[in-house]
Amino acid sequence: MSGVRVSPPVQITNNMIKYIKESFEELSNHVTWLPREEAQKSTVVVAVFTVLFALAVFAVDYVFQLGLDNFFTMFNN
């Protein structure tokens, strides 16, 4: 056999570098991004709803905890 044989780690590294270069090129030239102002507004909306959802989960958890505490204290006395 003639030619240079490439070991698997070198081939994996070359494939990874090729993938990163192609991904960067795709993101730079072929993706349609939102305008900055719209992206900022969407980020604020997501952050607000995340906080509201966290508060709702906290409230439900607190109510269940109170209910379970009362339930178990009924049987401890």
mmCIF file of the N, C-alpha and C atoms, coordinates in Angstrom:
data_MODEL
# 
_entry.id   MODEL 
# 
loop_
_atom_site.group_PDB 
_atom_site.id 
_atom_site.type_symbol 
_atom_site.label_atom_id 
_atom_site.label_alt_id 
_atom_site.label_comp_id 
_atom_site.label_asym_id 
_atom_site.label_entity_id 
_atom_site.label_seq_id 
_atom_site.pdbx_PDB_ins_code 
_atom_site.Cartn_x 
_atom_site.Cartn_y 
_atom_site.Cartn_z 
_atom_site.occupancy 
_atom_site.B_iso_or_equiv 
_atom_site.pdbx_formal_charge 
_atom_site.auth_seq_id 
_atom_site.auth_comp_id 
_atom_site.auth_asym_id 
_atom_site.auth_atom_id 
_atom_site.pdbx_PDB_model_num 
ATOM 1   N N  . MET A 1 1  ? 0.826   -1.184 0.000  1.00 0.00 ? 1  MET A N  1 
ATOM 2   C CA . MET A 1 1  ? 0.000   0.000  0.000  1.00 0.00 ? 1  MET A CA 1 
ATOM 3   C C  . MET A 1 1  ? 0.866   1.242  0.000  1.00 0.00 ? 1  MET A C  1 
ATOM 4   N N  . SER A 1 2  ? 0.553   2.160  -0.832 1.00 0.00 ? 2  SER A N  1 
ATOM 5   C CA . SER A 1 2  ? 1.326   3.400  -0.855 1.00 0.00 ? 2  SER A CA 1 
ATOM 6   C C  . SER A 1 2  ? 0.465   4.527  -0.297 1.00 0.00 ? 2  SER A C  1 
ATOM 7   N N  . GLY A 1 3  ? 1.092   5.603  0.047  1.00 0.00 ? 3  GLY A N  1 
ATOM 8   C CA . GLY A 1 3  ? 0.357   6.744  0.574  1.00 0.00 ? 3  GLY A CA 1 
ATOM 9   C C  . GLY A 1 3  ? 0.553   6.898  2.065  1.00 0.00 ? 3  GLY A C  1 
ATOM 10  N N  . VAL A 1 4  ? 0.062   7.992  2.560  1.00 0.00 ? 4  VAL A N  1 
ATOM 11  C CA . VAL A 1 4  ? 0.186   8.288  3.986  1.00 0.00 ? 4  VAL A CA 1 
ATOM 12  C C  . VAL A 1 4  ? -1.076  7.847  4.685  1.00 0.00 ? 4  VAL A C  1 
ATOM 13  N N  . ARG A 1 5  ? -0.884  7.136  5.754  1.00 0.00 ? 5  ARG A N  1 
ATOM 14  C CA . ARG A 1 5  ? -2.038  6.669  6.525  1.00 0.00 ? 5  ARG A CA 1 
ATOM 15  C C  . ARG A 1 5  ? -2.246  7.620  7.713  1.00 0.00 ? 5  ARG A C  1 
ATOM 16  N N  . VAL A 1 6  ? -3.455  8.145  7.828  1.00 0.00 ? 6  VAL A N  1 
ATOM 17  C CA . VAL A 1 6  ? -3.771  9.098  8.889  1.00 0.00 ? 6  VAL A CA 1 
ATOM 18  C C  . VAL A 1 6  ? -4.327  8.330  10.073 1.00 0.00 ? 6  VAL A C  1 
ATOM 19  N N  . SER A 1 7  ? -3.766  8.596  11.239 1.00 0.00 ? 7  SER A N  1 
ATOM 20  C CA . SER A 1 7  ? -4.250  7.895  12.429 1.00 0.00 ? 7  SER A CA 1 
ATOM 21  C C  . SER A 1 7  ? -5.614  8.459  12.825 1.00 0.00 ? 7  SER A C  1 
ATOM 22  N N  . PRO A 1 8  ? -6.470  7.672  13.478 1.00 0.00 ? 8  PRO A N  1 
ATOM 23  C CA . PRO A 1 8  ? -7.822  8.106  13.833 1.00 0.00 ? 8  PRO A CA 1 
ATOM 24  C C  . PRO A 1 8  ? -7.891  9.400  14.650 1.00 0.00 ? 8  PRO A C  1 
ATOM 25  N N  . PRO A 1 9  ? -7.021  9.635  15.664 1.00 0.00 ? 9  PRO A N  1 
ATOM 26  C CA . PRO A 1 9  ? -7.134  10.897 16.397 1.00 0.00 ? 9  PRO A CA 1 
ATOM 27  C C  . PRO A 1 9  ? -6.926  12.126 15.522 1.00 0.00 ? 9  PRO A C  1 
ATOM 28  N N  . VAL A 1 10 ? -5.999  12.052 14.564 1.00 0.00 ? 10 VAL A N  1 
ATOM 29  C CA . VAL A 1 10 ? -5.757  13.184 13.668 1.00 0.00 ? 10 VAL A CA 1 
ATOM 30  C C  . VAL A 1 10 ? -6.975  13.400 12.777 1.00 0.00 ? 10 VAL A C  1 
ATOM 31  N N  . GLN A 1 11 ? -7.561  12.305 12.301 1.00 0.00 ? 11 GLN A N  1 
ATOM 32  C CA . GLN A 1 11 ? -8.733  12.407 11.442 1.00 0.00 ? 11 GLN A CA 1 
ATOM 33  C C  . GLN A 1 11 ? -9.912  12.987 12.218 1.00 0.00 ? 11 GLN A C  1 
ATOM 34  N N  . ILE A 1 12 ? -10.087 12.562 13.451 1.00 0.00 ? 12 ILE A N  1 
ATOM 35  C CA . ILE A 1 12 ? -11.180 13.100 14.280 1.00 0.00 ? 12 ILE A CA 1 
ATOM 36  C C  . ILE A 1 12 ? -10.972 14.586 14.508 1.00 0.00 ? 12 ILE A C  1 
ATOM 37  N N  . THR A 1 13 ? -9.736  15.000 14.799 1.00 0.00 ? 13 THR A N  1 
ATOM 38  C CA . THR A 1 13 ? -9.440  16.414 15.018 1.00 0.00 ? 13 THR A CA 1 
ATOM 39  C C  . THR A 1 13 ? -9.703  17.217 13.754 1.00 0.00 ? 13 THR A C  1 
ATOM 40  N N  . ASN A 1 14 ? -9.268  16.691 12.596 1.00 0.00 ? 14 ASN A N  1 
ATOM 41  C CA . ASN A 1 14 ? -9.510  17.392 11.329 1.00 0.00 ? 14 ASN A CA 1 
ATOM 42  C C  . ASN A 1 14 ? -11.002 17.508 11.046 1.00 0.00 ? 14 ASN A C  1 
ATOM 43  N N  . ASN A 1 15 ? -11.763 16.454 11.318 1.00 0.00 ? 15 ASN A N  1 
ATOM 44  C CA . ASN A 1 15 ? -13.216 16.494 11.112 1.00 0.00 ? 15 ASN A CA 1 
ATOM 45  C C  . ASN A 1 15 ? -13.864 17.512 12.038 1.00 0.00 ? 15 ASN A C  1 
ATOM 46  N N  . MET A 1 16 ? -13.383 17.587 13.288 1.00 0.00 ? 16 MET A N  1 
ATOM 47  C CA . MET A 1 16 ? -13.954 18.531 14.237 1.00 0.00 ? 16 MET A CA 1 
ATOM 48  C C  . MET A 1 16 ? -13.660 19.969 13.798 1.00 0.00 ? 16 MET A C  1 
ATOM 49  N N  . ILE A 1 17 ? -12.455 20.237 13.346 1.00 0.00 ? 17 ILE A N  1 
ATOM 50  C CA . ILE A 1 17 ? -12.093 21.575 12.872 1.00 0.00 ? 17 ILE A CA 1 
ATOM 51  C C  . ILE A 1 17 ? -12.933 21.941 11.655 1.00 0.00 ? 17 ILE A C  1 
ATOM 52  N N  . LYS A 1 18 ? -13.112 20.996 10.740 1.00 0.00 ? 18 LYS A N  1 
ATOM 53  C CA . LYS A 1 18 ? -13.940 21.236 9.552  1.00 0.00 ? 18 LYS A CA 1 
ATOM 54  C C  . LYS A 1 18 ? -15.383 21.540 9.970  1.00 0.00 ? 18 LYS A C  1 
ATOM 55  N N  . TYR A 1 19 ? -15.908 20.780 10.935 1.00 0.00 ? 19 TYR A N  1 
ATOM 56  C CA . TYR A 1 19 ? -17.274 20.995 11.408 1.00 0.00 ? 19 TYR A CA 1 
ATOM 57  C C  . TYR A 1 19 ? -17.427 22.381 12.021 1.00 0.00 ? 19 TYR A C  1 
ATOM 58  N N  . ILE A 1 20 ? -16.459 22.796 12.836 1.00 0.00 ? 20 ILE A N  1 
ATOM 59  C CA . ILE A 1 20 ? -16.533 24.115 13.481 1.00 0.00 ? 20 ILE A CA 1 
ATOM 60  C C  . ILE A 1 20 ? -16.470 25.225 12.434 1.00 0.00 ? 20 ILE A C  1 
ATOM 61  N N  . LYS A 1 21 ? -15.583 25.094 11.458 1.00 0.00 ? 21 LYS A N  1 
ATOM 62  C CA . LYS A 1 21 ? -15.480 26.102 10.392 1.00 0.00 ? 21 LYS A CA 1 
ATOM 63  C C  . LYS A 1 21 ? -16.780 26.190 9.600  1.00 0.00 ? 21 LYS A C  1 
ATOM 64  N N  . GLU A 1 22 ? -17.352 25.044 9.240  1.00 0.00 ? 22 GLU A N  1 
ATOM 65  C CA . GLU A 1 22 ? -18.602 25.046 8.471  1.00 0.00 ? 22 GLU A CA 1 
ATOM 66  C C  . GLU A 1 22 ? -19.756 25.599 9.293  1.00 0.00 ? 22 GLU A C  1 
ATOM 67  N N  . SER A 1 23 ? -19.782 25.293 10.581 1.00 0.00 ? 23 SER A N  1 
ATOM 68  C CA . SER A 1 23 ? -20.842 25.816 11.446 1.00 0.00 ? 23 SER A CA 1 
ATOM 69  C C  . SER A 1 23 ? -20.749 27.326 11.560 1.00 0.00 ? 23 SER A C  1 
ATOM 70  N N  . PHE A 1 24 ? -19.543 27.850 11.746 1.00 0.00 ? 24 PHE A N  1 
ATOM 71  C CA . PHE A 1 24 ? -19.353 29.287 11.842 1.00 0.00 ? 24 PHE A CA 1 
ATOM 72  C C  . PHE A 1 24 ? -19.777 29.968 10.548 1.00 0.00 ? 24 PHE A C  1 
ATOM 73  N N  . GLU A 1 25 ? -19.412 29.375 9.419  1.00 0.00 ? 25 GLU A N  1 
ATOM 74  C CA . GLU A 1 25 ? -19.793 29.930 8.118  1.00 0.00 ? 25 GLU A CA 1 
ATOM 75  C C  . GLU A 1 25 ? -21.303 29.930 7.957  1.00 0.00 ? 25 GLU A C  1 
ATOM 76  N N  . GLU A 1 26 ? -21.949 28.856 8.391  1.00 0.00 ? 26 GLU A N  1 
ATOM 77  C CA . GLU A 1 26 ? -23.419 28.755 8.312  1.00 0.00 ? 26 GLU A CA 1 
ATOM 78  C C  . GLU A 1 26 ? -24.076 29.834 9.169  1.00 0.00 ? 26 GLU A C  1 
ATOM 79  N N  . LEU A 1 27 ? -23.593 29.992 10.392 1.00 0.00 ? 27 LEU A N  1 
ATOM 80  C CA . LEU A 1 27 ? -24.174 30.987 11.299 1.00 0.00 ? 27 LEU A CA 1 
ATOM 81  C C  . LEU A 1 27 ? -23.917 32.411 10.814 1.00 0.00 ? 27 LEU A C  1 
ATOM 82  N N  . SER A 1 28 ? -22.789 32.630 10.170 1.00 0.00 ? 28 SER A N  1 
ATOM 83  C CA . SER A 1 28 ? -22.438 33.974 9.717  1.00 0.00 ? 28 SER A CA 1 
ATOM 84  C C  . SER A 1 28 ? -23.183 34.386 8.452  1.00 0.00 ? 28 SER A C  1 
ATOM 85  N N  . ASN A 1 29 ? -23.383 33.453 7.550  1.00 0.00 ? 29 ASN A N  1 
ATOM 86  C CA . ASN A 1 29 ? -23.866 33.836 6.222  1.00 0.00 ? 29 ASN A CA 1 
ATOM 87  C C  . ASN A 1 29 ? -25.242 33.307 5.843  1.00 0.00 ? 29 ASN A C  1 
ATOM 88  N N  . HIS A 1 30 ? -25.749 32.297 6.523  1.00 0.00 ? 30 HIS A N  1 
ATOM 89  C CA . HIS A 1 30 ? -26.991 31.669 6.061  1.00 0.00 ? 30 HIS A CA 1 
ATOM 90  C C  . HIS A 1 30 ? -28.120 31.694 7.078  1.00 0.00 ? 30 HIS A C  1 
ATOM 91  N N  . VAL A 1 31 ? -27.908 32.299 8.230  1.00 0.00 ? 31 VAL A N  1 
ATOM 92  C CA . VAL A 1 31 ? -28.942 32.363 9.258  1.00 0.00 ? 31 VAL A CA 1 
ATOM 93  C C  . VAL A 1 31 ? -29.505 33.776 9.279  1.00 0.00 ? 31 VAL A C  1 
ATOM 94  N N  . THR A 1 32 ? -30.815 33.877 9.320  1.00 0.00 ? 32 THR A N  1 
ATOM 95  C CA . THR A 1 32 ? -31.461 35.177 9.428  1.00 0.00 ? 32 THR A CA 1 
ATOM 96  C C  . THR A 1 32 ? -31.693 35.468 10.905 1.00 0.00 ? 32 THR A C  1 
ATOM 97  N N  . TRP A 1 33 ? -31.009 36.482 11.408 1.00 0.00 ? 33 TRP A N  1 
ATOM 98  C CA . TRP A 1 33 ? -31.089 36.831 12.817 1.00 0.00 ? 33 TRP A CA 1 
ATOM 99  C C  . TRP A 1 33 ? -32.141 37.903 13.029 1.00 0.00 ? 33 TRP A C  1 
ATOM 100 N N  . LEU A 1 34 ? -32.737 37.923 14.216 1.00 0.00 ? 34 LEU A N  1 
ATOM 101 C CA . LEU A 1 34 ? -33.659 38.988 14.577 1.00 0.00 ? 34 LEU A CA 1 
ATOM 102 C C  . LEU A 1 34 ? -32.903 40.299 14.708 1.00 0.00 ? 34 LEU A C  1 
ATOM 103 N N  . PRO A 1 35 ? -33.603 41.407 14.482 1.00 0.00 ? 35 PRO A N  1 
ATOM 104 C CA . PRO A 1 35 ? -32.960 42.690 14.786 1.00 0.00 ? 35 PRO A CA 1 
ATOM 105 C C  . PRO A 1 35 ? -32.665 42.769 16.294 1.00 0.00 ? 35 PRO A C  1 
ATOM 106 N N  . ARG A 1 36 ? -31.633 43.518 16.665 1.00 0.00 ? 36 ARG A N  1 
ATOM 107 C CA . ARG A 1 36 ? -31.193 43.593 18.060 1.00 0.00 ? 36 ARG A CA 1 
ATOM 108 C C  . ARG A 1 36 ? -32.322 44.030 18.990 1.00 0.00 ? 36 ARG A C  1 
ATOM 109 N N  . GLU A 1 37 ? -33.093 45.027 18.593 1.00 0.00 ? 37 GLU A N  1 
ATOM 110 C CA . GLU A 1 37 ? -34.168 45.532 19.462 1.00 0.00 ? 37 GLU A CA 1 
ATOM 111 C C  . GLU A 1 37 ? -35.217 44.452 19.729 1.00 0.00 ? 37 GLU A C  1 
ATOM 112 N N  . GLU A 1 38 ? -35.588 43.729 18.701 1.00 0.00 ? 38 GLU A N  1 
ATOM 113 C CA . GLU A 1 38 ? -36.581 42.668 18.853 1.00 0.00 ? 38 GLU A CA 1 
ATOM 114 C C  . GLU A 1 38 ? -36.048 41.528 19.726 1.00 0.00 ? 38 GLU A C  1 
ATOM 115 N N  . ALA A 1 39 ? -34.776 41.206 19.559 1.00 0.00 ? 39 ALA A N  1 
ATOM 116 C CA . ALA A 1 39 ? -34.165 40.165 20.385 1.00 0.00 ? 39 ALA A CA 1 
ATOM 117 C C  . ALA A 1 39 ? -34.134 40.587 21.852 1.00 0.00 ? 39 ALA A C  1 
ATOM 118 N N  . GLN A 1 40 ? -33.832 41.865 22.110 1.00 0.00 ? 40 GLN A N  1 
ATOM 119 C CA . GLN A 1 40 ? -33.820 42.365 23.486 1.00 0.00 ? 40 GLN A CA 1 
ATOM 120 C C  . GLN A 1 40 ? -35.217 42.327 24.104 1.00 0.00 ? 40 GLN A C  1 
ATOM 121 N N  . LYS A 1 41 ? -36.225 42.723 23.346 1.00 0.00 ? 41 LYS A N  1 
ATOM 122 C CA . LYS A 1 41 ? -37.602 42.683 23.852 1.00 0.00 ? 41 LYS A CA 1 
ATOM 123 C C  . LYS A 1 41 ? -38.029 41.251 24.153 1.00 0.00 ? 41 LYS A C  1 
ATOM 124 N N  . SER A 1 42 ? -37.692 40.337 23.255 1.00 0.00 ? 42 SER A N  1 
ATOM 125 C CA . SER A 1 42 ? -38.044 38.935 23.478 1.00 0.00 ? 42 SER A CA 1 
ATOM 126 C C  . SER A 1 42 ? -37.336 38.384 24.706 1.00 0.00 ? 42 SER A C  1 
ATOM 127 N N  . THR A 1 43 ? -36.095 38.784 24.910 1.00 0.00 ? 43 THR A N  1 
ATOM 128 C CA . THR A 1 43 ? -35.345 38.334 26.082 1.00 0.00 ? 43 THR A CA 1 
ATOM 129 C C  . THR A 1 43 ? -35.994 38.824 27.365 1.00 0.00 ? 43 THR A C  1 
ATOM 130 N N  . VAL A 1 44 ? -36.442 40.068 27.373 1.00 0.00 ? 44 VAL A N  1 
ATOM 131 C CA . VAL A 1 44 ? -37.110 40.620 28.554 1.00 0.00 ? 44 VAL A CA 1 
ATOM 132 C C  . VAL A 1 44 ? -38.411 39.875 28.816 1.00 0.00 ? 44 VAL A C  1 
ATOM 133 N N  . VAL A 1 45 ? -39.175 39.600 27.775 1.00 0.00 ? 45 VAL A N  1 
ATOM 134 C CA . VAL A 1 45 ? -40.432 38.869 27.935 1.00 0.00 ? 45 VAL A CA 1 
ATOM 135 C C  . VAL A 1 45 ? -40.168 37.480 28.519 1.00 0.00 ? 45 VAL A C  1 
ATOM 136 N N  . VAL A 1 46 ? -39.171 36.793 28.008 1.00 0.00 ? 46 VAL A N  1 
ATOM 137 C CA . VAL A 1 46 ? -38.838 35.460 28.518 1.00 0.00 ? 46 VAL A CA 1 
ATOM 138 C C  . VAL A 1 46 ? -38.396 35.544 29.976 1.00 0.00 ? 46 VAL A C  1 
ATOM 139 N N  . ALA A 1 47 ? -37.592 36.533 30.320 1.00 0.00 ? 47 ALA A N  1 
ATOM 140 C CA . ALA A 1 47 ? -37.118 36.680 31.699 1.00 0.00 ? 47 ALA A CA 1 
ATOM 141 C C  . ALA A 1 47 ? -38.281 36.952 32.649 1.00 0.00 ? 47 ALA A C  1 
ATOM 142 N N  . VAL A 1 48 ? -39.210 37.818 32.247 1.00 0.00 ? 48 VAL A N  1 
ATOM 143 C CA . VAL A 1 48 ? -40.363 38.137 33.098 1.00 0.00 ? 48 VAL A CA 1 
ATOM 144 C C  . VAL A 1 48 ? -41.226 36.898 33.311 1.00 0.00 ? 48 VAL A C  1 
ATOM 145 N N  . PHE A 1 49 ? -41.522 36.182 32.246 1.00 0.00 ? 49 PHE A N  1 
ATOM 146 C CA . PHE A 1 49 ? -42.353 34.987 32.387 1.00 0.00 ? 49 PHE A CA 1 
ATOM 147 C C  . PHE A 1 49 ? -41.643 33.885 33.159 1.00 0.00 ? 49 PHE A C  1 
ATOM 148 N N  . THR A 1 50 ? -40.328 33.832 33.070 1.00 0.00 ? 50 THR A N  1 
ATOM 149 C CA . THR A 1 50 ? -39.577 32.862 33.861 1.00 0.00 ? 50 THR A CA 1 
ATOM 150 C C  . THR A 1 50 ? -39.719 33.168 35.349 1.00 0.00 ? 50 THR A C  1 
ATOM 151 N N  . VAL A 1 51 ? -39.601 34.438 35.708 1.00 0.00 ? 51 VAL A N  1 
ATOM 152 C CA . VAL A 1 51 ? -39.754 34.835 37.110 1.00 0.00 ? 51 VAL A CA 1 
ATOM 153 C C  . VAL A 1 51 ? -41.182 34.568 37.579 1.00 0.00 ? 51 VAL A C  1 
ATOM 154 N N  . LEU A 1 52 ? -42.172 34.908 36.761 1.00 0.00 ? 52 LEU A N  1 
ATOM 155 C CA . LEU A 1 52 ? -43.569 34.660 37.136 1.00 0.00 ? 52 LEU A CA 1 
ATOM 156 C C  . LEU A 1 52 ? -43.840 33.168 37.316 1.00 0.00 ? 52 LEU A C  1 
ATOM 157 N N  . PHE A 1 53 ? -43.307 32.357 36.438 1.00 0.00 ? 53 PHE A N  1 
ATOM 158 C CA . PHE A 1 53 ? -43.494 30.915 36.545 1.00 0.00 ? 53 PHE A CA 1 
ATOM 159 C C  . PHE A 1 53 ? -42.815 30.378 37.800 1.00 0.00 ? 53 PHE A C  1 
ATOM 160 N N  . ALA A 1 54 ? -41.622 30.878 38.104 1.00 0.00 ? 54 ALA A N  1 
ATOM 161 C CA . ALA A 1 54 ? -40.919 30.451 39.319 1.00 0.00 ? 54 ALA A CA 1 
ATOM 162 C C  . ALA A 1 54 ? -41.726 30.836 40.559 1.00 0.00 ? 54 ALA A C  1 
ATOM 163 N N  . LEU A 1 55 ? -42.310 32.021 40.569 1.00 0.00 ? 55 LEU A N  1 
ATOM 164 C CA . LEU A 1 55 ? -43.142 32.435 41.706 1.00 0.00 ? 55 LEU A CA 1 
ATOM 165 C C  . LEU A 1 55 ? -44.392 31.555 41.826 1.00 0.00 ? 55 LEU A C  1 
ATOM 166 N N  . ALA A 1 56 ? -44.982 31.199 40.704 1.00 0.00 ? 56 ALA A N  1 
ATOM 167 C CA . ALA A 1 56 ? -46.161 30.328 40.734 1.00 0.00 ? 56 ALA A CA 1 
ATOM 168 C C  . ALA A 1 56 ? -45.793 28.946 41.273 1.00 0.00 ? 56 ALA A C  1 
ATOM 169 N N  . VAL A 1 57 ? -44.666 28.409 40.857 1.00 0.00 ? 57 VAL A N  1 
ATOM 170 C CA . VAL A 1 57 ? -44.224 27.107 41.360 1.00 0.00 ? 57 VAL A CA 1 
ATOM 171 C C  . VAL A 1 57 ? -43.936 27.200 42.856 1.00 0.00 ? 57 VAL A C  1 
ATOM 172 N N  . PHE A 1 58 ? -43.315 28.295 43.285 1.00 0.00 ? 58 PHE A N  1 
ATOM 173 C CA . PHE A 1 58 ? -43.050 28.502 44.703 1.00 0.00 ? 58 PHE A CA 1 
ATOM 174 C C  . PHE A 1 58 ? -44.358 28.535 45.495 1.00 0.00 ? 58 PHE A C  1 
ATOM 175 N N  . ALA A 1 59 ? -45.358 29.255 44.981 1.00 0.00 ? 59 ALA A N  1 
ATOM 176 C CA . ALA A 1 59 ? -46.637 29.361 45.677 1.00 0.00 ? 59 ALA A CA 1 
ATOM 177 C C  . ALA A 1 59 ? -47.317 28.001 45.802 1.00 0.00 ? 59 ALA A C  1 
ATOM 178 N N  . VAL A 1 60 ? -47.339 27.238 44.735 1.00 0.00 ? 60 VAL A N  1 
ATOM 179 C CA . VAL A 1 60 ? -47.953 25.911 44.774 1.00 0.00 ? 60 VAL A CA 1 
ATOM 180 C C  . VAL A 1 60 ? -47.200 25.008 45.746 1.00 0.00 ? 60 VAL A C  1 
ATOM 181 N N  . ASP A 1 61 ? -45.884 25.063 45.715 1.00 0.00 ? 61 ASP A N  1 
ATOM 182 C CA . ASP A 1 61 ? -45.071 24.266 46.625 1.00 0.00 ? 61 ASP A CA 1 
ATOM 183 C C  . ASP A 1 61 ? -45.339 24.657 48.081 1.00 0.00 ? 61 ASP A C  1 
ATOM 184 N N  . TYR A 1 62 ? -45.450 25.954 48.326 1.00 0.00 ? 62 TYR A N  1 
ATOM 185 C CA . TYR A 1 62 ? -45.708 26.440 49.689 1.00 0.00 ? 62 TYR A CA 1 
ATOM 186 C C  . TYR A 1 62 ? -47.075 25.964 50.192 1.00 0.00 ? 62 TYR A C  1 
ATOM 187 N N  . VAL A 1 63 ? -48.088 26.043 49.330 1.00 0.00 ? 63 VAL A N  1 
ATOM 188 C CA . VAL A 1 63 ? -49.431 25.597 49.712 1.00 0.00 ? 63 VAL A CA 1 
ATOM 189 C C  . VAL A 1 63 ? -49.432 24.102 50.005 1.00 0.00 ? 63 VAL A C  1 
ATOM 190 N N  . PHE A 1 64 ? -48.800 23.312 49.167 1.00 0.00 ? 64 PHE A N  1 
ATOM 191 C CA . PHE A 1 64 ? -48.727 21.870 49.419 1.00 0.00 ? 64 PHE A CA 1 
ATOM 192 C C  . PHE A 1 64 ? -47.963 21.572 50.704 1.00 0.00 ? 64 PHE A C  1 
ATOM 193 N N  . GLN A 1 65 ? -46.880 22.323 50.958 1.00 0.00 ? 65 GLN A N  1 
ATOM 194 C CA . GLN A 1 65 ? -46.117 22.110 52.174 1.00 0.00 ? 65 GLN A CA 1 
ATOM 195 C C  . GLN A 1 65 ? -46.964 22.410 53.408 1.00 0.00 ? 65 GLN A C  1 
ATOM 196 N N  . LEU A 1 66 ? -47.718 23.506 53.369 1.00 0.00 ? 66 LEU A N  1 
ATOM 197 C CA . LEU A 1 66 ? -48.615 23.832 54.489 1.00 0.00 ? 66 LEU A CA 1 
ATOM 198 C C  . LEU A 1 66 ? -49.653 22.724 54.681 1.00 0.00 ? 66 LEU A C  1 
ATOM 199 N N  . GLY A 1 67 ? -50.218 22.262 53.572 1.00 0.00 ? 67 GLY A N  1 
ATOM 200 C CA . GLY A 1 67 ? -51.221 21.209 53.656 1.00 0.00 ? 67 GLY A CA 1 
ATOM 201 C C  . GLY A 1 67 ? -50.644 19.927 54.245 1.00 0.00 ? 67 GLY A C  1 
ATOM 202 N N  . LEU A 1 68 ? -49.466 19.536 53.812 1.00 0.00 ? 68 LEU A N  1 
ATOM 203 C CA . LEU A 1 68 ? -48.850 18.327 54.342 1.00 0.00 ? 68 LEU A CA 1 
ATOM 204 C C  . LEU A 1 68 ? -48.457 18.496 55.813 1.00 0.00 ? 68 LEU A C  1 
ATOM 205 N N  . ASP A 1 69 ? -47.958 19.679 56.174 1.00 0.00 ? 69 ASP A N  1 
ATOM 206 C CA . ASP A 1 69 ? -47.621 19.928 57.583 1.00 0.00 ? 69 ASP A CA 1 
ATOM 207 C C  . ASP A 1 69 ? -48.860 19.791 58.462 1.00 0.00 ? 69 ASP A C  1 
ATOM 208 N N  . ASN A 1 70 ? -49.960 20.375 58.028 1.00 0.00 ? 70 ASN A N  1 
ATOM 209 C CA . ASN A 1 70 ? -51.206 20.291 58.799 1.00 0.00 ? 70 ASN A CA 1 
ATOM 210 C C  . ASN A 1 70 ? -51.715 18.837 58.850 1.00 0.00 ? 70 ASN A C  1 
ATOM 211 N N  . PHE A 1 71 ? -51.609 18.145 57.761 1.00 0.00 ? 71 PHE A N  1 
ATOM 212 C CA . PHE A 1 71 ? -52.052 16.751 57.718 1.00 0.00 ? 71 PHE A CA 1 
ATOM 213 C C  . PHE A 1 71 ? -51.278 15.903 58.713 1.00 0.00 ? 71 PHE A C  1 
ATOM 214 N N  . PHE A 1 72 ? -49.956 16.047 58.727 1.00 0.00 ? 72 PHE A N  1 
ATOM 215 C CA . PHE A 1 72 ? -49.153 15.214 59.624 1.00 0.00 ? 72 PHE A CA 1 
ATOM 216 C C  . PHE A 1 72 ? -49.252 15.654 61.086 1.00 0.00 ? 72 PHE A C  1 
ATOM 217 N N  . THR A 1 73 ? -49.494 16.933 61.327 1.00 0.00 ? 73 THR A N  1 
ATOM 218 C CA . THR A 1 73 ? -49.651 17.348 62.730 1.00 0.00 ? 73 THR A CA 1 
ATOM 219 C C  . THR A 1 73 ? -50.970 16.825 63.314 1.00 0.00 ? 73 THR A C  1 
ATOM 220 N N  . MET A 1 74 ? -51.962 16.562 62.467 1.00 0.00 ? 74 MET A N  1 
ATOM 221 C CA . MET A 1 74 ? -53.211 16.002 62.960 1.00 0.00 ? 74 MET A CA 1 
ATOM 222 C C  . MET A 1 74 ? -52.975 14.624 63.568 1.00 0.00 ? 74 MET A C  1 
ATOM 223 N N  . PHE A 1 75 ? -52.050 13.866 63.021 1.00 0.00 ? 75 PHE A N  1 
ATOM 224 C CA . PHE A 1 75 ? -51.803 12.511 63.492 1.00 0.00 ? 75 PHE A CA 1 
ATOM 225 C C  . PHE A 1 75 ? -50.735 12.427 64.557 1.00 0.00 ? 75 PHE A C  1 
ATOM 226 N N  . ASN A 1 76 ? -49.944 13.481 64.739 1.00 0.00 ? 76 ASN A N  1 
ATOM 227 C CA . ASN A 1 76 ? -48.907 13.472 65.771 1.00 0.00 ? 76 ASN A CA 1 
ATOM 228 C C  . ASN A 1 76 ? -49.475 13.807 67.151 1.00 0.00 ? 76 ASN A C  1 
ATOM 229 N N  . ASN A 1 77 ? -50.569 14.499 67.207 1.00 0.00 ? 77 ASN A N  1 
ATOM 230 C CA . ASN A 1 77 ? -51.129 14.898 68.506 1.00 0.00 ? 77 ASN A CA 1 
ATOM 231 C C  . ASN A 1 77 ? -52.066 13.877 69.025 1.00 0.00 ? 77 ASN A C  1 
# 
